[in-house]
Amino acid sequence: MIVLVKIIQLIFALSLLVLVHELGHFFFAKLLKIRVSHFYLFFNPKFAILRMKKFGGKLHFKFFSRNPESLEADADLSVLDDDDWRKYPESTEYGIGWVPLGGYCSVVGMIDETTSADKLSKEPQPWEFRTKPAWQRFLVMFGGVFFNFLLAFFLYGAILHMWGEEYLKNEDATYGIAVNDLSYEMGFRNGDKILSFDGVPTDDFSQLQIDLIRSKASEALVLRGDDTVKINIDPVYMPAMLNTPNMFQIAFPFVVDSVQDSSLNYNSGLMHGDRIVAVNGEKMFIVQDIQEELAKHKNGSVVVQVEREDGEVTLPLAVDTAGHIGVLLQSDMTEYFNITKNEYSFFEAFPAGAKKGFNTIKNYVKELGLIFSPKTEAYKSVGSFIAIGRIFPGTWDWYRVWSIMALFSIMLGVMNLIPIPGLDGGHILFIFVEILTGRKPSDKFLEVAQLIGMILLLALMVLAFGNDIRSLF
């Protein structure tokens, strides 16, 4: 059931994002009086679930119909029957395909993955994309990315208005960080309070690792006890940082919520609210430090010092074979930290959403830079539909679904700006070259460039699927 929910969320998200992207191309094409032959949700090889076209003053529909044969570019339309939809190329055919992987918008006179130079009419027509001035062609090509960004800004604004935002400021992480093996090896220690990376402070505690990676920082400044310590970050750790989660967990005190009935220490005297402050005479109170110490005494025992409202007590505790003492901890972070909560009115939310969107674009551009840098090995983290599907929750949670969609909308927009033929960025690159040189690339050149771009994109897809498959084993 969990897998089914994830698949439905993935299809829902990708369909909406691609539909909005293609709607951007469609909007500017129509605005600039460029014909659009097809606008489809989902792909329709062989047949379509629904087709709709307006001609003769009314809408016409077809359900579960086969795709008509393509006409030659210079075909005589007058010989077609009046009820043959191909006779009315000036009208857009809208439809729903049966392969639920996005959709497409076919702009007349544009060479893309669905149209080659040979399929274009021999004489360019005024309603074709290729006959329009460069600035108009730029708007049509940029329209998809623009609409994806607008969708993300809107979604972020709606999320802030509906749910607000809640996070732990780095400065409010009272007990500092808890490290894993990687961050320990790099020089960080439990209880460190991270002040900055390369002199730039981090506001959101949950973003510490991400900010370290994005900035490719060479130095971290931490507060260790009463001392300020500089930690040099060796770039050789970058691949490990990308593939090792939870480098900086939140450190919090070991406070008992309850003792389980099945626990070895059920009758040990431990009580709700007890705070462990020392183990075997060694002072420690951070959960992660105590867990590490208990792991050294598996299937043995320890003596702990416990703080209570009426003073301190010393208790002997048994440790099971897993290194646990069989208690549940108080996990409400508001008990230990000041959690920042921001609420937004309707008119405050959408400017804040736009700001969040712009920051996300900036950060994602940095992340793409890591992927294209072989030394970071970030390309090994590139994933396909499998990796994307894993991100969605196992139950339907609108907050997480909309948040993921907003991020994916940014990602789709930025990815499409990469200047590779086959992506919008490739078309935009050729338009800029045309503006600078005054020479327009030939249709045949664009077709070849499109083919090369599709090969590169196919290689990227193979890499992504390969990474996903390796991650399954």
C-alpha positions in Angstrom: 0.0 0.0 0.0 2.9 2.4 0.8 4.4 1.8 -2.6 1.1 2.4 -4.3 0.7 5.7 -2.4 4.2 6.8 -3.4 3.6 5.9 -7.1 0.3 7.9 -7.1 2.0 10.9 -5.6 4.9 10.6 -8.0 2.5 10.5 -11.1 0.4 13.3 -9.6 3.5 15.5 -9.0 5.2 14.9 -12.3 2.0 15.3 -14.3 1.2 18.7 -12.7 4.8 20.0 -13.0 5.1 19.0 -16.7 1.6 20.3 -17.5 2.5 23.7 -16.0 5.8 23.7 -17.8 4.2 23.0 -21.2 1.5 25.5 -20.4 4.2 28.1 -20.2 5.3 27.3 -23.8 1.6 27.2 -24.8 0.7 30.5 -23.2 3.5 32.5 -24.9 3.0 30.8 -28.2 -0.7 31.7 -28.3 0.0 35.2 -27.0 2.4 35.7 -29.9 0.0 34.1 -32.5 2.1 31.0 -33.1 0.2 27.9 -33.8 0.2 25.0 -31.4 -0.8 21.8 -33.0 -1.1 19.6 -29.9 -1.4 20.1 -26.1 -1.5 16.9 -24.2 -1.5 15.7 -20.6 0.4 12.3 -20.7 1.8 10.8 -23.9 -0.4 9.1 -26.5 1.6 6.6 -28.6 -0.8 4.8 -31.0 -4.0 6.2 -29.4 -5.4 8.7 -26.9 -8.0 8.4 -24.1 -9.5 11.8 -25.0 -9.1 14.3 -27.9 -10.8 17.7 -28.2 -10.6 20.3 -30.9 -12.7 23.3 -31.8 -13.7 24.0 -35.4 -16.9 24.9 -37.2 -17.8 27.0 -34.2 -18.1 24.2 -31.7 -16.1 21.7 -29.7 -15.6 18.1 -31.0 -14.6 15.2 -28.9 -13.1 11.7 -29.5 -12.7 9.0 -26.9 -10.2 6.1 -27.0 -9.3 6.9 -30.6 -6.3 5.9 -32.7 -3.8 8.6 -33.7 -4.4 9.8 -37.3 -1.7 9.4 -39.9 0.6 12.4 -40.2 0.2 14.6 -43.3 3.1 15.7 -45.4 4.2 19.2 -44.8 2.9 20.3 -48.2 -0.3 18.1 -48.2 -3.4 19.5 -49.9 -5.9 19.9 -47.1 -8.9 20.6 -49.4 -9.1 16.9 -50.3 -9.8 15.9 -46.7 -13.4 15.4 -45.5 -14.9 18.2 -43.4 -15.0 16.0 -40.3 -11.3 15.1 -40.6 -9.7 17.0 -37.8 -6.4 17.3 -39.8 -8.2 19.8 -42.1 -8.1 22.4 -39.4 -4.4 22.8 -38.4 -5.1 26.4 -37.1 -6.9 24.9 -34.1 -5.1 23.2 -31.3 -5.9 19.6 -30.5 -6.1 19.1 -26.7 -6.0 15.6 -25.3 -5.2 13.1 -22.6 -2.8 10.3 -23.4 -2.5 6.9 -21.7 1.2 6.9 -20.6 1.2 8.9 -17.4 4.6 10.5 -17.7 4.0 14.2 -18.1 2.8 15.6 -21.3 3.8 17.8 -24.3 3.1 20.9 -26.3 3.8 20.9 -30.1 4.6 24.4 -31.3 4.3 24.6 -35.1 7.6 25.4 -36.8 9.9 24.4 -33.9 12.4 21.6 -34.3 12.2 19.4 -31.2 12.1 15.8 -30.2 8.8 15.4 -32.1 9.5 17.4 -35.2 12.4 17.1 -37.7 13.4 19.6 -40.3 11.9 17.4 -43.0 8.5 17.6 -41.5 8.4 21.4 -41.7 6.7 23.1 -44.6 9.0 24.1 -47.4 8.0 27.7 -47.2 8.0 29.2 -43.7 4.7 30.6 -42.7 3.9 33.7 -40.5 2.2 31.5 -37.8 5.3 29.3 -37.4 7.8 29.5 -34.5 10.8 29.7 -36.9 9.5 32.9 -38.6 9.2 34.9 -35.4 11.8 37.4 -34.2 14.4 36.1 -31.7 12.9 37.8 -28.7 9.5 36.1 -29.3 11.1 32.7 -29.7 13.0 33.3 -26.5 9.7 34.1 -24.6 8.2 30.8 -25.9 11.2 28.8 -24.9 11.6 30.5 -21.5 7.9 30.3 -20.9 8.1 26.7 -19.5 10.8 27.5 -17.0 9.1 30.8 -16.1 5.8 29.0 -15.3 7.6 26.3 -13.2 9.2 29.1 -11.1 5.8 30.8 -10.8 4.3 27.5 -9.6 7.0 27.0 -7.0 6.6 30.6 -5.7 2.9 30.1 -5.5 3.2 26.8 -3.7 5.7 28.1 -1.2 3.4 31.1 -0.5 0.4 28.8 0.0 2.4 26.5 2.3 3.6 29.4 4.4 0.0 30.8 4.6 -1.6 27.5 5.5 1.1 25.9 7.8 3.6 28.7 8.5 7.2 27.6 9.1 8.8 26.0 12.1 12.5 25.3 12.5 15.4 25.3 15.0 17.8 28.2 14.7 21.4 27.1 14.8 22.0 29.6 17.6 19.2 28.0 19.6 20.8 24.5 19.5 21.7 24.8 23.1 23.7 21.6 23.4 25.4 21.8 20.0 25.8 19.0 17.6 26.1 15.2 17.8 28.5 13.8 15.3 28.7 10.5 13.3 31.9 8.7 12.3 32.5 10.9 9.3 32.1 14.3 11.0 34.2 13.0 14.0 37.0 12.0 11.5 36.8 15.5 10.0 37.4 17.0 13.4 34.0 17.8 14.8 33.0 16.7 18.3 29.8 16.1 20.2 28.7 19.4 21.8 30.4 21.6 19.2 28.3 24.7 18.3 28.9 25.5 14.7 29.3 29.2 14.2 30.1 29.5 10.5 31.4 27.9 7.3 34.1 30.1 5.6 32.8 33.0 7.7 29.2 32.6 6.7 26.8 31.7 9.5 24.0 29.2 9.1 20.5 30.1 10.4 18.7 26.7 10.1 20.2 23.9 12.2 18.7 21.3 9.9 20.6 22.8 6.9 24.1 22.6 8.4 25.3 19.6 6.3 23.7 21.0 3.2 25.2 24.4 3.7 28.6 22.9 4.2 28.3 20.9 1.0 26.8 23.7 -1.1 29.4 26.2 0.0 32.3 23.8 -0.5 33.7 25.4 2.6 37.4 25.0 3.5 37.0 26.0 7.1 34.4 25.7 9.9 34.4 27.8 13.0 33.0 26.1 16.1 32.5 26.9 19.8 33.9 24.0 21.9 33.2 24.6 25.5 34.6 28.1 26.1 37.1 27.9 23.2 36.6 28.9 19.5 38.1 26.2 17.3 38.9 26.3 13.5 38.4 23.0 11.7 40.0 22.7 8.2 37.7 20.9 5.8 39.7 18.7 3.4 37.9 18.6 0.0 38.7 14.9 -0.2 35.8 14.4 2.1 33.2 15.9 -0.3 32.1 12.5 -1.9 31.6 11.0 1.6 29.7 14.1 2.8 27.3 13.7 -0.1 26.6 10.1 0.7 26.6 10.1 4.5 23.5 11.6 6.1 23.2 12.9 9.6 26.7 14.3 10.0 25.3 16.9 12.4 22.4 15.7 14.6 20.9 17.7 17.3 22.5 17.0 20.7 20.0 16.8 23.6 20.0 15.6 27.2 19.2 12.1 28.3 15.9 12.5 30.1 13.7 9.5 30.9 10.1 9.5 29.8 9.2 6.0 30.9 10.7 2.6 31.6 9.3 -0.3 29.6 7.7 -3.2 31.3 10.0 -5.6 29.5 13.1 -3.6 30.5 15.9 -5.1 32.5 15.7 -1.9 34.6 11.9 -1.9 35.3 12.5 -2.1 39.1 15.8 -0.2 39.1 14.3 3.0 40.5 14.4 5.1 37.3 11.5 7.5 37.2 9.9 9.8 34.7 11.9 13.0 34.3 15.2 11.5 35.5 18.2 13.2 33.8 21.4 11.1 33.5 24.4 13.3 34.1 27.2 10.7 34.6 28.0 7.1 33.7 30.5 5.1 35.8 31.7 8.4 37.4 32.4 10.1 34.0 30.3 13.2 33.6 28.1 13.1 30.4 24.5 14.1 29.8 24.1 14.2 26.0 22.1 11.3 24.6 24.6 10.4 21.9 27.5 10.4 24.4 25.6 8.1 26.8 24.6 5.8 24.0 28.2 5.5 22.9 29.3 4.7 26.5 26.5 2.1 27.0 27.6 0.3 23.8 30.9 -0.4 25.6 29.1 -2.4 28.3 26.8 -4.6 26.3 25.4 -7.5 28.4 26.9 -5.9 31.4 26.1 -3.1 33.9 26.8 0.6 34.6 26.4 3.0 37.5 24.6 6.2 36.6 24.2 9.5 38.4 20.7 10.9 38.0 19.4 14.4 38.6 15.9 14.8 40.0 13.9 17.8 41.3 14.7 16.7 44.9 18.4 16.1 44.3 20.8 13.5 42.8 20.8 9.7 43.1 23.1 7.0 42.0 21.6 3.9 40.4 23.1 0.6 39.1 21.6 -0.3 35.7 21.7 -3.4 33.5 22.8 -3.1 29.9 21.3 -5.5 27.4 23.1 -7.2 24.5 22.3 -4.3 22.2 23.8 -1.7 24.5 20.4 -0.4 25.7 19.0 0.2 29.2 15.4 -0.2 28.0 13.9 3.3 28.6 11.9 5.7 26.4 13.3 9.2 26.2 11.5 12.5 26.2 11.5 13.5 22.6 9.6 16.7 22.6 12.2 19.2 21.3 10.2 22.1 22.7 11.2 20.9 26.2 14.8 21.7 25.4 14.9 24.3 22.7 13.3 27.5 21.5 11.7 26.5 18.2 11.2 29.4 15.9 7.6 29.6 14.5 6.6 32.1 11.8 3.1 32.6 10.7 2.1 34.6 7.6 -1.0 36.4 6.6 -2.3 36.0 3.0 -0.5 39.2 1.8 2.7 38.3 3.7 2.9 34.7 2.5 3.3 35.1 -1.2 6.2 37.6 -1.1 7.8 35.3 1.5 7.1 32.4 -0.9 8.8 34.2 -3.8 11.8 34.9 -1.6 12.0 31.3 -0.5 11.7 30.3 -4.2 14.6 32.5 -5.3 16.8 31.2 -2.5 15.9 27.6 -3.6 16.9 28.4 -7.2 20.2 29.8 -6.0 20.9 26.8 -3.8 20.0 24.3 -6.5 22.3 26.0 -9.0 25.1 25.4 -6.5 24.1 21.8 -6.2 24.2 21.4 -10.0 27.7 22.8 -9.9 28.7 19.9 -7.6 27.2 17.3 -10.0 29.2 18.7 -12.9 32.4 18.6 -10.9 33.9 15.1 -11.2 36.0 15.5 -8.0 32.9 15.7 -5.8 31.5 12.4 -7.3 28.1 14.0 -6.9 27.1 12.5 -10.2 26.8 9.2 -8.3 23.9 10.7 -6.4 21.9 11.5 -9.6 18.6 9.5 -9.4 15.7 8.7 -11.7 12.0 8.0 -11.0 12.9 5.4 -8.4 14.9 7.9 -6.3 12.3 10.6 -6.8 9.5 8.2 -5.7 11.3 7.4 -2.5 11.2 11.0 -1.4 7.4 11.0 -1.2 5.8 10.0 2.2 4.2 6.6 2.6 0.9 8.2 3.6 -0.8 11.1 1.9 0.5 14.2 3.6 -0.5 17.4 1.7 2.1 19.5 3.4 5.0 17.2 2.3 3.5 16.6 -1.1 3.2 20.3 -1.9 6.6 21.0 -0.4 8.2 18.3 -2.6 6.3 19.6 -5.7 7.5 23.1 -5.1 11.1 21.9 -4.9 10.7 19.7 -8.0 9.2 22.6 -9.9 12.4 24.6 -9.2 14.5 21.6 -10.1 12.6 21.1 -13.4 12.9 24.8 -14.3 16.7 25.0 -13.5 17.5 21.7 -15.2 15.7 22.9 -18.4 18.0 26.0 -18.5 21.1 23.8 -18.9 22.3 24.7 -22.4 22.0 21.2 -23.9 20.2 20.8 -27.2 17.0 18.9 -26.4 16.4 21.1 -23.3 14.9 24.6 -23.4 18.3 25.9 -22.4 19.7 24.6 -25.7 17.1 26.4 -27.8 17.7 29.6 -25.7 21.5 29.3 -26.3 21.1 29.2 -30.1 18.7 32.2 -29.9 21.4 34.1 -28.0 24.0 33.1 -30.5 21.7 34.3 -33.3 21.2 37.7 -31.5 25.0 38.1 -31.0 26.1 37.0 -34.5 23.1 38.1 -36.5 23.0 34.7 -38.1 20.2 32.2 -37.5 21.2 28.5 -37.4 19.8 26.4 -40.2 16.9 24.0 -39.5 19.2 21.0 -40.4 21.8 22.2 -37.9 19.1 22.5 -35.2 17.9 19.0 -36.0 21.4 17.5 -35.6 22.0 19.5 -32.4 18.7 18.2 -31.1 19.8 14.6 -31.9 23.1 15.1 -30.0 21.2 16.6 -27.1 18.8 13.7 -26.9 21.8 11.3 -26.9 23.3 13.2 -23.9 20.0 13.2 -22.1 19.6 9.5 -22.7 23.1 8.9 -21.2 22.1 10.9 -18.2 19.0 8.8 -17.8 21.1 5.6 -18.0 23.4 7.0 -15.3 20.4 7.9 -13.1 18.7 4.5 -13.5 22.1 2.8 -12.9 22.6 4.7 -9.7 19.0 3.8 -8.6 19.5 0.1 -9.4 22.8 0.0 -7.5 21.1 1.6 -4.5 18.6 -1.3 -4.4 21.4 -3.9 -3.6 
